[in-house]
Amino acid sequence: MVGQCLGHYRITRLIGRGGMATVFLAHDAYLNREVALKVFQAHSEDQVAFLRRFEREAQVVARLEHPNILSVYEYGRYNGMAYFAMPYLSHGSLRNYLKSPQMLPPRDALSLLSPILRALQYAHDRGLIHRDIKPDNMLFKADHSLALSDFGLVKVLADENGAPPQSSYVTHTTSILGTPQYMSPEQIQGRAVPASDIYSMGVVLYELLAGSPPFVADTAIRVLTMHLYERPPALSERNPAVSLALEDVVMRALEKDVERRYQRPLDFLYALMNVVCEQNTELPALPYPVSAVALAQPVAQRAAQSLLYSSGSSLAALRKSLGEDVLLEEGPSAPLHKQTQLSTAVLPATMARYATQQQPSSKKTSSRFAAIVFLVLLLVLVPLVIFWSLPIWSRHTVPPTPTPTPINAINYPQSDGEIMLSPLIVLDGQALV
């Protein structure tokens, strides 16, 4: 199909093939940009159902708005073929990076998977189960963080209003959908739940730390059987850099029993963060969030804000410190380079170290905060006490004593030696007795 046009998209080269569709690099003639064009063409009646699933994938992803979920530009049909256009991410996938077996340090593995776990939480909150979590579906963005892609096997638990999914959104439970190396036991049995994605994330993390997935065999059936009945090999035996605490976290994500796993991607994420930070005793473990609002806020953003407000440092100083860390080793096959900006992929351990440098001890910070609070209360209470303790001075003005006005008395004739006075009434200037 190279050189052909689908609508206003001209196909330039092949990117990859999947079980349902083929992905091409194409040029958008309208907007003059490169896009990834996912194309599906039904060749038989059996593939009509796959075409409906393909259309559903475009509809589902179009409703998602998350920086670490690959978005959809447009969906269309042309000459019997269905397609949708997506952003073209030229930095490759996590699978490309893992072509050469290697064991990543725990903090690098955490840095890679943190954005995916947050994106997965976003999808789960909207009633979506991805069901195809694997390194091939994690693509590197320009800021070197990973984006989750390929919702072709998505299971919709409910629509936006909480209603059950429509019949066109229901997949057949008798079919095994997914990639054998990353499928949970219940997904193999056709009963995928949100925790199934957490199991798949546990497999990916195991592969990053050990250099290979927990179960490897010659046939897919053998791999599926191992997922159902066998316990993964000890992670610390494959990679001595993995602590027992970190191994416990990974093994909990890989529990056969759904109820014994982490129930939410963010629960898994924060457990990993605490363990990675505790590997260095000088670094304080990040507190576990207790509210939904705290969980929804990106980890790096919240930690960076706390550093700025508590240490009084400038944003430029914080960026300078964080920019010194290389998330992954640079090499010919590494798509990651030096981190030069504050992004969601910043390691929590790095920010904790920066906090330690700025604040010698947490006790000192607490005592300083208590002293500030006491001083503020003192400044507020002292003026109030002084004000209420002063006497209230009241000025009573004594009215002057009126000076009696002499009244001209009228002498009456004396009678028998007595002088008789009669009240004097003045009316219109005339005195009346």
For each residue, the residues with C-beta under 8 A, 3 or more apart:
1: 4 11 22 24 39
2: 11 12 13 14 24
3: 10 11
4: 1 10 11
5: 8 9 10 11
6: 9 11 26 37 39 76 78 79 81 83
7: 76 78
8: 5 28 29 30
9: 5 6 26 27 28 29 35 37 83 85
10: 3 4 5 26 27 29
11: 1 2 3 4 5 6 24 25 26 37
12: 2 24 25 26 27 34
13: 2 24 25
14: 2 17 22 23 24 25
15: 23 24 25 36
16: 22 23
17: 14 22 23
18: 21 22 23 150 152
19:
20: 40 50 53 54 152
21: 18 38 39 40 54 152
22: 1 14 16 17 18 38 39 40
23: 14 15 16 17 18 36 37 38 39
24: 1 2 11 12 13 14 15 36 37 39
25: 11 12 13 14 15 34 35 36 37 88
26: 6 9 10 11 12 34 35 36 37 85
27: 9 10 12 32 33 34 35
28: 8 9 31 32 33 34 35 85
29: 8 9 10 32
30: 8
31: 28
32: 27 28 29
33: 27 28
34: 12 25 26 27 28 88
35: 9 25 26 27 28 73 85 86 87 88
36: 15 23 24 25 26 85 86 87 88 89
37: 6 9 11 23 24 25 26 83 84 85 86
38: 21 22 23 83 84 85 86
39: 1 6 21 22 23 24 81 82 83
40: 20 21 22 50 51 54 81 82 83
41: 80 81 82
42: 47 48 50 51 80 82
43: 47
44: 47
45: 48
46: 49 50
47: 42 43 44 50 51
48: 42 45 51 52
49: 46 52 53
50: 20 40 42 46 47 53 54
51: 40 42 47 48 54 55 82
52: 48 49 55 56 168
53: 20 49 50 56 57 152 153 171
54: 20 21 40 50 51 57 58 82 152
55: 51 52 58 59 75 82
56: 52 53 59 60 154 156 168 169
57: 53 54 60 61 84 151 152 154
58: 54 55 61 62 72 75 84
59: 55 56 62 63 75
60: 56 57 63 64 128 151 154 156
61: 57 58 64 69 70 71 72 151
62: 58 59 71 72 75
63: 59 60 126 160
64: 60 61 69 71 122 123 126 128
65: 69 71
66: 69 118 119 122 123
67: 115 147 344
68: 115 116 118 119 141 145 146 147 148 344
69: 61 64 65 66 119 122 123 147 148 149
70: 61 86 87 89 139 147 148 149 150
71: 61 62 64 65 86 87
72: 58 61 62 75 84 85 86
73: 35 84 85 86 87
74: 84 85
75: 55 58 59 62 72 82 83 84
76: 6 7 82 83 84
77: 80 81 82 83
78: 6 7 81 83
79: 6
80: 41 42 77
81: 6 39 40 41 77 78
82: 39 40 41 42 51 54 55 75 76 77
83: 6 9 37 38 39 40 75 76 77 78
84: 37 38 57 58 72 73 74 75 76
85: 9 26 28 35 36 37 38 72 73 74
86: 35 36 37 38 70 71 72 73 149
87: 35 36 70 71 73
88: 25 34 35 36
89: 36 70 92 139 140 141 142 147
90:
91: 139 140 141 142 144 335
92: 89 96 97 139 140 335
93: 96 97 135 136 137 138 139 140
94: 97 98 112 135 136 138 139 140 146 204
95: 98 99 134 135 136 138
96: 92 93 99 333 335
97: 92 93 94 135 140 328 333 334 335 336
98: 94 95 101 102 135 207 208
99: 95 96 333
100: 333
101: 98 211 212
102: 98 211
103: 208 209 210 211 238 239 241
104: 108 109 112 208 209 328
105: 108 109 241
106: 109 110 209 241 242 243 246 275 276 279
107: 110 111 276 347 349
108: 104 105 111 112 208 327 328
109: 104 105 106 112 113 205 208 209
110: 106 107 113 114 272 273 276 347 348
111: 107 108 114 327 345 346 347
112: 94 104 108 109 116 146 208 327 328 345
113: 109 110 116 117 146 201 204 205 208 269 272
114: 110 111 117 118 269 273 299 300 344 345
115: 67 68 118 119 145 146 147 344 345
116: 68 112 113 119 120 133 138 146 148 201
117: 113 114 120 121 201 265 266 268 269
118: 66 68 114 115 121 122 265 266 269 298 299 344
119: 66 68 69 115 116 122 123 147 148
120: 116 117 123 124 130 133 148 197 201 265
121: 117 118 124 125 264 265 266 269 295
122: 64 66 69 118 119 125 126
123: 64 66 69 119 120 126 128 129 130 148
124: 120 121 127 128 129 194 197 264 265
125: 121 122
126: 63 64 122 123 160
127: 124 156 157 158 159
128: 60 64 123 124 151 154 155 156 157
129: 123 124 154 155 157 192 193 194 196 197
130: 120 123 133 148 151 153 154 197 200
131: 153 154 155 177 178 187 192 196 197
132: 137 150 151 152 153 177 178 179 182
133: 116 120 130 137 148 182 197 200 201 204
134: 95 137 138 179 181 182 200 204
135: 93 94 95 97 98 138 204 207
136: 93 94 95 150 179
137: 93 132 133 134 148 149 150
138: 93 94 95 116 134 135 146 147 148 149 204
139: 70 89 91 92 93 94 146 147 149
140: 89 91 92 93 94 97 144 145 146 147 335 336
141: 68 89 91 144 145 146 147
142: 89 91
143: 341 343 345
144: 91 140 141 327 335 336 337 339 343 345
145: 68 115 140 141 343 344 345
146: 68 94 112 113 115 116 138 139 140 141 345
147: 67 68 69 70 89 115 119 138 139 140 141
148: 68 69 70 116 119 120 123 130 133 137 138
149: 69 70 86 137 138 139
150: 18 70 132 136 137 153
151: 57 60 61 128 130 132 154
152: 18 20 21 53 54 57 132
153: 53 130 131 132 150 171 177 178
154: 56 57 60 128 129 130 131 151
155: 128 129 131 171 192
156: 56 60 127 128 159 165 169
157: 127 128 129 165 194
158: 127 161 162 163 164 165
159: 127 156 162 163 164 165 166
160: 63 126
161: 158
162: 158 159
163: 158 159
164: 158 159
165: 156 157 158 159 169 170
166: 159 169 170
167: 170
168: 52 56
169: 56 156 165 166
170: 165 166 167
171: 53 153 155 175 177
172: 175
173: 190 191
174: 190
175: 171 172 190
176: 183 188 190 224
177: 131 132 153 171 187 192
178: 131 132 153 182 183 187 188
179: 132 134 136 182 183
180: 183 220 223 224 227
181: 134 203 213 215 216 223
182: 132 133 134 178 179 200 203 204 213
183: 176 178 179 180 187 188 196 200 224 227
184: 187 188 192 195 196 199 200 227 258
185: 188 189 199 227 228 256
186: 189 191 192 193 196 258
187: 131 177 178 183 184 190 191 192 196 199
188: 176 178 183 184 185 224 227 228
189: 185 186
190: 173 174 175 176 187
191: 173 186 187
192: 129 131 155 177 184 186 187 196
193: 129 186 196 258
194: 124 129 157 197 198 263 264
195: 184 198 199 258 261 262 263
196: 129 131 183 184 186 187 192 193 199 200 258
197: 120 124 129 130 131 133 194 200 201 265
198: 194 195 201 202 253 261 262 263 264 265 268
199: 184 185 187 195 196 202 203 253 254 255 261
200: 130 133 134 182 183 184 196 197 203 204
201: 113 116 117 120 133 197 198 204 205 253 265 268
202: 198 199 205 206 250 253 254 261 268
203: 181 182 199 200 206 207 213 214 254
204: 94 113 133 134 135 138 182 200 201 207 208
205: 109 113 201 202 208 209 250 253 272
206: 202 203 209 210 213 214 232 235 250 254
207: 98 135 203 204 210 211 212 213 214
208: 98 103 104 108 109 112 113 204 205
209: 103 104 106 109 205 206 235 238 239 242 246 250
210: 103 206 207 214 235 238 239 242
211: 101 102 103 207 238 239
212: 101 207 216 238
213: 181 182 203 206 207 216
214: 203 206 207 210 232 233 254
215: 181 223 226 227 230 232
216: 181 212 213 223
217: 222 223 226
218: 222
219: 222 223
220: 180 223 224
221: 224 225
222: 217 218 219 225 226
223: 180 181 215 216 217 219 220 226 227
224: 176 180 183 188 220 221 227 228
225: 221 222 228 229 230
226: 215 217 222 223 229 230
227: 180 183 184 185 188 215 223 224 230
228: 185 188 224 225 256
229: 225 226
230: 215 225 226 227
231:
232: 206 214 215 235 251 254
233: 214 237 238
234: 237 238 247
235: 206 209 210 232 238 239 242 246 247 250 251
236: 239 240 242 243 244 247
237: 233 234
238: 103 209 210 211 212 233 234 235 242
239: 103 209 210 211 235 236 242
240: 236
241: 103 105 106
242: 106 209 210 235 236 238 239 246 247
243: 106 236 246 247 275 279
244: 236 247 248
245: 248 249 275 278 279
246: 106 209 235 242 243 249 250 272 275 276 279
247: 234 235 236 242 243 244 250 251
248: 244 245 251 252
249: 245 246 252 253 268 271 272 275
250: 202 205 206 209 235 246 247 253 254
251: 232 235 247 248 254 255
252: 248 249 255 260 261 262 271
253: 198 199 201 202 205 249 250 261 262 268
254: 199 202 203 206 214 232 250 251 261
255: 199 251 252 258 260 261
256: 185 228
257: 260 261
258: 184 186 193 195 196 255 261
259:
260: 252 255 257
261: 195 198 199 202 252 253 254 255 257 258
262: 195 198 252 253 265 267 268 271
263: 194 195 198 267
264: 121 124 194 198 267 268
265: 117 118 120 121 124 197 198 201 262 268 269
266: 117 118 121 269 270 295
267: 262 263 264 270 271
268: 117 198 201 202 249 253 262 264 265 271 272
269: 113 114 117 118 121 265 266 272 273 299
270: 266 267 273 274 286 288 289 299
271: 249 252 262 267 268 274 275
272: 110 113 205 246 249 268 269 275 276
273: 110 114 269 270 276 277 285 286 299 348
274: 270 271 277 278 285 286 288
275: 106 243 245 246 249 271 272 278 279
276: 106 107 110 246 272 273 279 348 349
277: 273 274 280 283 284 285 286 348 349 352
278: 245 274 275 281 283 285
279: 106 243 245 246 275 276 283
280: 277 283 349 353
281: 278
282: 353 356
283: 277 278 279 280 349 352 353 356
284: 277 352 355 356 362
285: 273 274 277 278
286: 270 273 274 277 299 303 348 352
287:
288: 270 274
289: 270 294 295
290: 294
291: 294 295
292: 295 296
293: 296 297
294: 289 290 291 297 302
295: 121 266 289 291 292
296: 292 293
297: 293 294 301 302
298: 118 301 302 344
299: 114 118 269 270 273 286 302 303 344 348
300: 114 303 304 342 343 344 345 346 348 351
301: 297 298 304 305 344
302: 294 297 298 299 305 306
303: 286 299 300 306 307 348 351 352
304: 300 301 307 308 318 342 346 351
305: 301 302 308 309
306: 302 303 309 310 355
307: 303 304 310 311 313 318 351 354 355 358
308: 304 305 311 312 313 314 315 318
309: 305 306 312
310: 306 307 355 358 359 365
311: 307 308 355 358 359
312: 308 309
313: 307 308 317 318 358
314: 308 317 318
315: 308 318 319 342
316: 319 320
317: 313 314 320 321
318: 304 307 308 313 314 315 321 322 342 354
319: 315 316 322 323 341 342
320: 316 317 323 324
321: 317 318 324 350 354 357
322: 318 319 325 339 342 346 350 351 354
323: 319 320 338 339 340 341
324: 320 321
325: 322 339 347 350
326: 329 330 336 337 338 339
327: 108 111 112 144 336 339 345 347
328: 97 104 108 112 334 336
329: 326 334
330: 326 334 336 337 338
331: 334
332:
333: 96 97 99 100
334: 97 328 329 330 331 337
335: 91 92 96 97 140 144
336: 97 140 144 326 327 328 330
337: 144 326 330 334
338: 323 326 330
339: 144 322 323 325 326 327 343 345 346
340: 323
341: 143 319 323
342: 300 304 315 318 319 322 346
343: 143 144 145 300 339 346
344: 67 68 114 115 118 145 298 299 300 301
345: 111 112 114 115 143 144 145 146 300 327 339
346: 111 300 304 322 339 342 343 350 351
347: 107 110 111 325 327 350 351
348: 110 273 276 277 286 299 300 303 351 352
349: 107 276 277 280 283 352 353
350: 321 322 325 346 347 353 354
351: 300 303 304 307 322 346 347 348 354 355
352: 277 283 284 286 303 348 349 355 356
353: 280 282 283 349 350 356 357
354: 307 318 321 322 350 351 357 358
355: 284 306 307 310 311 351 352 358 359
356: 282 283 284 352 353 359 360
357: 321 353 354
358: 307 310 311 313 354 355
359: 310 311 355 356 362 364 365
360: 356 364
361: 364 365
362: 284 359 365 366
363: 366 367
364: 359 360 361 367 368
365: 310 359 361 362 368 369
366: 362 363 369 370
367: 363 364 370 371
368: 364 365 371 372
369: 365 366 372 373
370: 366 367 373 374
371: 367 368 374 375
372: 368 369 375 376
373: 369 370 376 377
374: 370 371 377 378
375: 371 372 378 379
376: 372 373 379 380
377: 373 374 380 381
378: 374 375 381 382
379: 375 376 382 383
380: 376 377 383 384
381: 377 378 384 385
382: 378 379 385 386
383: 379 380 386 387
384: 380 381 387 388
385: 381 382 388 389
386: 382 383 389 390
387: 383 384 390
388: 384 385
389: 385 386
390: 386 387
391:
392:
393:
394:
395:
396:
397:
398:
399:
400:
401:
402:
403:
404:
405:
406:
407: 424
408: 424 431
409: 421 424
410: 422 424 431 433
411: 419
412: 419 420 421 422
413:
414: 417 418 419
415: 418 420
416:
417: 414
418: 414 415
419: 411 412 414
420: 412 415
421: 409 412
422: 410 412 433
423: 433
424: 407 408 409 410 431 432 433
425: 431 432 433
426: 429 430 431 432
427: 430 432
428:
429: 426
430: 426 427
431: 408 410 424 425 426
432: 424 425 426 427
433: 410 422 423 424 425
